[in-house]
Amino acid sequence: SMMASGSGRSPPDTGACAEAADVPAAPGTSATAEEEQQLEALYVWVDGIPLSRPKRNFSRDFADGVLVAEIAHHFFPTRVELHNYSSANSVAQRMYNWDTLNFKVFKWLGFVIPKEEIESVCACKAGAVESVLMKLKTEIFHKKAAQLVKKQAQAIILTGAATDSGSEDCVTGGDPAEEHRAQQSGTVTHLLQLVNQQNAMIVDLQQQVRALEARVAVLEQPAAATAPVAPASPAAVTSITSPVKVKVANLPVKNKTPSRIPVKPR
């Protein structure tokens, strides 16, 4: 099962994470009870996803991006091609994997991981990969919820159309135009309820991401630093997309084609 970051020590690492592995946290950086709950929820979520190799040291095992690609593939198997990602100890290959994830997966989900964060993950810095995974979890939920709303909207519209068609053969004594307007009103109300529920959950996940980013910022300070660190402002979390707005009349969305393709190191 998943081991929380820092909950145990692994054998010495001879790769890019050798110097960064198992570095003790700076004084005064212990996680709050709420942060611990958020991390535990993240570990449980990851534990529920089948991965190709065991998770012994969280920061080290996810540093090359392969397991992150497998998580994305689990939810979007037709979108994520696992052959694009290979296990790596070198920083160059790890960066290539993460650049590929940014270009082919994360942009499609609606966010991008900054280079500084990727470098922290590749160096196995404490808390760095948890912050990235929390963003990924949020955007996976966002995308899945949007797809569900779209699917349900289409089903409701088709059901309403079938009901309208069948009502022509029924003698109810009512006004067909009024019945049609009532059905449309019910469809819109149901869709708005779905969107509101989704947005409430997205806001909660955004707050969890902000808390983890503040935690990572504290952990990356020098051990001698004792001054309190202010939580990250909402404006700093630029990777989380805004709440979904559903337009029943225009559901398909075209993705923008990124302009840069990562070059695999020789």
C-alpha positions as CSV (number, residue, x, y, z in Angstrom):
1,S,0.0,0.0,0.0
2,M,1.0,3.6,-0.3
3,M,3.6,5.0,2.1
4,A,3.1,8.7,3.0
5,S,6.0,10.9,2.1
6,G,8.7,10.7,4.7
7,S,7.0,7.7,6.5
8,G,9.8,5.4,5.7
9,R,13.3,5.2,4.3
10,S,14.4,3.4,1.2
11,P,17.8,2.1,0.1
12,P,20.3,4.7,-1.1
13,D,19.5,6.1,-4.5
14,T,22.3,6.3,-7.1
15,G,20.2,8.4,-9.6
16,A,19.2,12.0,-9.7
17,C,17.4,11.8,-6.4
18,A,20.4,10.6,-4.3
19,E,21.0,14.0,-2.6
20,A,17.4,15.0,-2.2
21,A,16.0,11.8,-0.8
22,D,14.8,11.7,2.8
23,V,15.8,15.3,3.6
24,P,14.3,16.3,6.9
25,A,11.8,19.1,6.9
26,A,12.8,22.5,8.2
27,P,11.8,23.5,11.7
28,G,8.2,24.7,12.0
29,T,7.0,23.1,8.8
30,S,4.9,20.2,10.3
31,A,1.7,19.7,8.3
32,T,-1.6,20.7,9.8
33,A,-4.3,18.1,10.5
34,E,-6.2,19.4,7.4
35,E,-3.1,19.0,5.2
36,E,-2.5,15.5,6.5
37,Q,-6.1,14.6,5.7
38,Q,-5.7,16.0,2.2
39,L,-2.4,14.1,1.7
40,E,-4.0,10.9,3.0
41,A,-6.9,11.3,0.6
42,L,-4.4,11.7,-2.2
43,Y,-2.5,8.6,-1.3
44,V,-5.7,6.6,-1.0
45,W,-6.8,7.8,-4.4
46,V,-3.5,6.8,-6.0
47,D,-3.6,3.5,-4.2
48,G,-6.9,2.7,-6.0
49,I,-5.2,3.0,-9.4
50,P,-3.3,0.0,-10.8
51,L,0.3,0.9,-11.5
52,S,3.2,-1.0,-13.1
53,R,5.5,-0.9,-10.1
54,P,5.2,-0.7,-6.3
55,K,5.2,2.7,-4.5
56,R,8.0,2.5,-1.9
57,N,9.2,6.1,-1.8
58,F,6.6,8.5,-3.1
59,S,8.9,11.3,-4.2
60,R,11.4,9.0,-5.8
61,D,9.0,6.6,-7.5
62,F,7.1,9.4,-9.3
63,A,10.1,11.5,-10.2
64,D,10.4,10.3,-13.8
65,G,6.7,10.9,-14.6
66,V,6.0,7.3,-15.8
67,L,3.6,6.5,-13.0
68,V,1.9,9.9,-13.5
69,A,1.4,9.0,-17.1
70,E,-0.1,5.7,-16.0
71,I,-2.6,7.5,-13.7
72,A,-3.7,9.7,-16.6
73,H,-3.9,6.6,-18.9
74,H,-6.2,4.9,-16.3
75,F,-8.8,7.6,-16.7
76,F,-8.2,8.5,-20.4
77,P,-6.8,5.3,-22.0
78,T,-7.4,6.6,-25.6
79,R,-5.7,9.9,-24.9
80,V,-2.5,8.9,-23.1
81,E,0.0,6.6,-25.0
82,L,2.3,5.0,-22.4
83,H,5.0,4.1,-25.0
84,N,5.9,7.8,-24.9
85,Y,7.3,7.5,-21.4
86,S,10.2,5.4,-20.2
87,S,11.7,4.8,-16.8
88,A,14.7,7.1,-16.2
89,N,17.4,8.0,-13.7
90,S,18.9,10.9,-15.7
91,V,17.4,14.4,-15.2
92,A,17.3,14.9,-19.0
93,Q,15.1,11.9,-19.6
94,R,12.9,12.7,-16.7
95,M,12.4,16.3,-18.0
96,Y,11.6,14.9,-21.4
97,N,8.9,12.7,-19.8
98,W,7.4,15.6,-18.0
99,D,7.6,17.9,-21.0
100,T,5.7,15.2,-23.0
101,L,3.0,15.0,-20.2
102,N,2.7,18.8,-20.3
103,F,2.4,18.9,-24.1
104,K,0.2,15.9,-24.7
105,V,-1.9,15.4,-21.6
106,F,-1.9,18.3,-19.1
107,K,-2.7,21.0,-21.7
108,W,-5.6,18.9,-22.9
109,L,-6.8,18.7,-19.3
110,G,-6.5,22.5,-19.0
111,F,-3.3,23.1,-17.0
112,V,0.4,23.2,-17.4
113,I,3.1,22.4,-14.7
114,P,5.8,25.2,-14.6
115,K,9.4,24.2,-15.3
116,E,10.4,25.0,-11.7
117,E,7.9,22.6,-10.3
118,I,9.0,19.9,-12.8
119,E,12.6,20.4,-11.7
120,S,11.6,20.0,-8.1
121,V,9.8,16.8,-8.9
122,C,12.7,15.4,-10.9
123,A,15.0,16.2,-7.9
124,C,12.6,14.4,-5.5
125,K,12.0,17.5,-3.4
126,A,9.6,16.8,-0.5
127,G,6.0,17.5,-1.3
128,A,6.6,18.5,-4.9
129,V,5.0,15.5,-6.6
130,E,2.1,15.6,-4.2
131,S,1.3,19.1,-5.3
132,V,1.4,18.1,-9.0
133,L,-0.7,15.0,-8.3
134,M,-3.3,17.1,-6.5
135,K,-3.6,19.4,-9.5
136,L,-3.9,16.3,-11.8
137,K,-6.6,14.8,-9.6
138,T,-8.5,18.1,-9.7
139,E,-8.3,18.4,-13.4
140,I,-9.2,14.7,-14.0
141,F,-12.3,15.2,-11.9
142,H,-13.0,18.4,-13.8
143,K,-12.8,16.8,-17.2
144,K,-14.8,13.7,-16.2
145,A,-17.5,15.9,-14.7
146,A,-17.7,18.0,-17.8
147,Q,-17.9,14.8,-20.0
148,L,-20.7,13.5,-17.7
149,V,-22.7,16.7,-17.9
150,K,-22.3,16.7,-21.7
151,K,-23.4,13.1,-21.9
152,Q,-26.4,13.6,-19.6
153,A,-27.4,16.7,-21.5
154,Q,-27.4,14.9,-24.8
155,A,-29.4,12.0,-23.2
156,I,-31.9,14.4,-21.7
157,I,-32.3,16.3,-25.0
158,L,-32.8,13.0,-26.9
159,T,-35.3,11.8,-24.3
160,G,-37.2,15.1,-24.6
161,A,-37.3,14.8,-28.4
162,A,-38.6,11.3,-28.2
163,T,-41.3,12.3,-25.7
164,D,-42.3,15.3,-28.0
165,S,-42.5,12.9,-30.9
166,G,-44.6,10.4,-29.1
167,S,-46.9,13.1,-27.6
168,E,-48.3,13.8,-31.1
169,D,-50.0,10.4,-31.0
170,C,-51.5,11.0,-27.6
171,V,-54.7,12.8,-26.9
172,T,-54.1,14.5,-23.5
173,G,-56.1,17.7,-24.0
174,G,-53.1,19.8,-23.1
175,D,-51.2,22.4,-25.1
176,P,-48.3,20.7,-26.9
177,A,-46.3,23.9,-27.0
178,E,-46.7,24.4,-23.3
179,E,-45.7,20.8,-22.6
180,H,-42.6,21.3,-24.8
181,R,-41.6,24.5,-22.9
182,A,-42.1,22.7,-19.6
183,Q,-39.8,19.8,-20.7
184,Q,-37.1,22.3,-21.8
185,S,-37.3,24.1,-18.5
186,G,-36.9,20.8,-16.6
187,T,-33.9,19.9,-18.8
188,V,-32.1,23.3,-18.1
189,T,-32.9,23.1,-14.4
190,H,-31.4,19.6,-14.2
191,L,-28.3,20.7,-16.0
192,L,-27.8,23.7,-13.8
193,Q,-28.0,21.4,-10.7
194,L,-25.3,19.2,-12.1
195,V,-23.0,22.1,-12.9
196,N,-23.5,23.6,-9.5
197,Q,-22.6,20.3,-7.8
198,Q,-19.5,20.0,-10.0
199,N,-18.4,23.5,-9.3
200,A,-18.7,23.1,-5.5
201,M,-16.5,20.1,-5.6
202,I,-14.0,21.8,-7.9
203,V,-13.7,24.8,-5.4
204,D,-13.0,22.3,-2.6
205,L,-10.2,20.7,-4.7
206,Q,-8.8,24.1,-5.6
207,Q,-8.5,24.9,-1.9
208,Q,-6.7,21.6,-1.3
209,V,-4.2,22.5,-4.1
210,R,-3.5,25.9,-2.6
211,A,-2.8,24.4,0.8
212,L,-0.4,21.9,-0.7
213,E,1.4,24.6,-2.7
214,A,1.9,26.6,0.4
215,R,3.2,23.5,2.2
216,V,5.7,22.9,-0.7
217,A,6.9,26.5,-0.6
218,V,7.6,26.2,3.2
219,L,9.5,22.9,2.7
220,E,11.7,24.4,0.0
221,Q,13.0,27.1,2.3
222,P,16.4,26.7,4.0
223,A,16.3,24.7,7.2
224,A,17.5,27.8,9.2
225,A,14.5,29.9,8.1
226,T,11.9,30.3,10.9
227,A,9.7,33.1,9.6
228,P,6.1,32.0,8.9
229,V,5.2,31.7,5.2
230,A,1.9,33.3,4.1
231,P,-0.4,30.9,2.2
232,A,-0.4,31.1,-1.6
233,S,-2.9,33.6,-2.9
234,P,-5.7,32.2,-5.2
235,A,-4.2,34.2,-8.1
236,A,-1.0,32.0,-7.7
237,V,-3.0,28.9,-8.7
238,T,-3.1,29.6,-12.4
239,S,-3.3,25.9,-13.4
240,I,-6.8,25.3,-12.1
241,T,-9.5,26.1,-14.7
242,S,-12.6,28.1,-13.9
243,P,-15.9,26.4,-13.1
244,V,-17.6,24.8,-16.0
245,K,-20.3,26.6,-18.0
246,V,-22.5,24.3,-20.0
247,K,-24.1,25.5,-23.3
248,V,-26.6,22.9,-24.3
249,A,-26.8,24.4,-27.9
250,N,-23.1,24.2,-28.5
251,L,-21.5,21.3,-26.7
252,P,-18.5,20.3,-28.8
253,V,-15.3,22.1,-27.9
254,K,-12.2,22.2,-30.1
255,N,-8.8,21.9,-28.5
256,K,-6.1,24.3,-29.4
257,T,-3.0,22.7,-30.9
258,P,0.1,23.5,-28.8
259,S,2.9,25.1,-30.7
260,R,5.9,23.2,-29.2
261,I,6.7,19.5,-29.3
262,P,9.3,18.3,-26.7
263,V,12.5,16.9,-28.3
264,K,13.6,13.6,-26.9
265,P,17.3,13.7,-25.7
266,R,19.8,11.5,-27.5
